[in-house]
Amino acid sequence: MGNQMCKYGLDELMEVIDVFNVSEKSAAKIRAILTEETPEPNAGNFFRYYNPRSKTVEFEKQFAAHTGCKYALAVNSGTSALISALVAAGIGPGDEVIVPAYTFFASVSAVVVAKAVPVIVDIDESLTLSPEAIEKAVTPRTKAILPVHMLGLPSRMDSITEIAKKHKLAVIEDTAQACGGTYRGRYLGTWGDFGCISLDAYKVIGSGEGGVVMTNDEWLYTRAQSYHDTAACWRPDRYGRERKEGELFCGENYRMSELEAAVALAQLRKLDWIISTCRRNARILKDNIQLPAGVKWTEVCDPDGICGYTLPLLFEDKEFSIRAQNAGVVGGNAGDATRGVRNWHMAWHWEHIIGLKSATKEGCPFTCPHVKELKRYTADSWPVTKDIIHRTGVIGVSQFDTEEAMLNAAKRITEGLAKC
Ligand SMILES: Cc1ncc(COP(=O)(O)O)c(C=O)c1O
């Protein structure tokens, strides 16, 4: 591992080890051990290609095997996974994509970056896209539905895929917050044409930054692969001519690095444990919290499929929800209901969309001549979603909590709610 032997060696590895906050004493021991090592061929090549030991390729293989999707493409974020999927599905100028009014803004931003326009519709009490709202929003220009499995809660994928089939729409599942969750026993992200995972630091499993595009369709995979890697640079025959029209086009560089892939691989091995432990802890809380009149458990679409790291409650009125949030008994939506704090998870704060903001003064894609009828929004366009979100309280669950800690938490929450 000597400095002179390869481009990336001991010095770089020690910086990575420092990220884990090891003591100086341990770091010195590790350095001493590794100084003895001689580099292996290809060690320290952080590029996913030309690399027989590629962690990225291994991660893709294991992720696909784990979730049961045919193709998994590792990318550098959940946002780039969504953009790659939208582009691969052929969505672009003048196309409308239906997204929920409750999601992290990246879901909507990805649509705009892909040059299409978002049509933002209400959720229902499951905190996910309302099938009725989708039906009402479909127009001849609709090309895709983008359900978001918020807070690790599955969307109603049977109804959504049925609507999509009826209107010949693509389904791109934003599974950023729900890696490892299921709907009717099938992994989230494998119901639609695409599933898009985020591996950022706050997600179920993470690699600092990162993402995965999941699909069962070889052609859609080929196009996502092309776009994520600057114009199909790394097809099997790198410099070959286009094998089929629609394969070669200009793209981005959304490649995952070997460093992220190495972390993602280790995290993937923990996924089952994380999900099963969170579900167990959520179950203990649910079984032991006594809810007073005026509040009920959120009716999630598939209680067995939740990731389990959040347990949402629905209050009858906003004031009760605010009292419980202010007392610290439940979490809310980062102060949106309690203090009117701006928050990028709710459509009424998306001034980029409400104000049709664009990176350039031409106003693309909103002003694109392909856009025939642009739906305009105000902060008051989603009263149903606003009401549900303002009446929702969230209990956070962690895989690191013991059963005893959960029982104590259940007692504290029961007593806290009774006092509100
Ligand atoms: C619902 C949702 N979609 C997309 C994203 C974007 O993922 P990333 O941060 O990896 O780009 C996030 C991240 O918070 C998210 O919560």
The ligand as a Tripos MOL2 file, in Angstrom:
@<TRIPOS>MOLECULE
LIG
   16    16     1     0     0
SMALL
NO_CHARGES

@<TRIPOS>ATOM
      1 C1        -39.0110   11.2610   -1.7960 C.3       1 LIG1
      2 C2        -37.6260   11.5990   -2.2500 C.ar      1 LIG1
      3 N1        -37.3340   11.5960   -3.5630 N.ar      1 LIG1
      4 C3        -36.1060   11.8740   -4.0210 C.ar      1 LIG1
      5 C4        -35.0790   12.1870   -3.1700 C.ar      1 LIG1
      6 C5        -33.7440   12.5420   -3.7190 C.3       1 LIG1
      7 O1        -32.7350   11.6640   -3.3140 O.3       1 LIG1
      8 P1        -31.2140   12.1770   -3.2710 P.3       1 LIG1
      9 O2        -31.0650   13.0650   -2.0900 O.co2     1 LIG1
     10 O3        -30.4260   10.9110   -3.1280 O.co2     1 LIG1
     11 O4        -30.9570   12.8580   -4.5510 O.co2     1 LIG1
     12 C6        -35.3250   12.2120   -1.7910 C.ar      1 LIG1
     13 C7        -34.2590   12.5570   -0.8380 C.2       1 LIG1
     14 O5        -34.4740   13.0350    0.2350 O.2       1 LIG1
     15 C8        -36.6190   11.9130   -1.3170 C.ar      1 LIG1
     16 O6        -36.9140   11.9210   -0.0140 O.3       1 LIG1
@<TRIPOS>BOND
     1     1     2 1
     2     2     3 ar
     3     2    15 ar
     4     3     4 ar
     5     4     5 ar
     6     5     6 1
     7     5    12 ar
     8     6     7 1
     9     7     8 1
    10     8     9 2
    11     8    10 1
    12     8    11 1
    13    12    13 1
    14    12    15 ar
    15    13    14 2
    16    15    16 1
@<TRIPOS>SUBSTRUCTURE
     1 LIG1         1 GROUP 0 **** ****
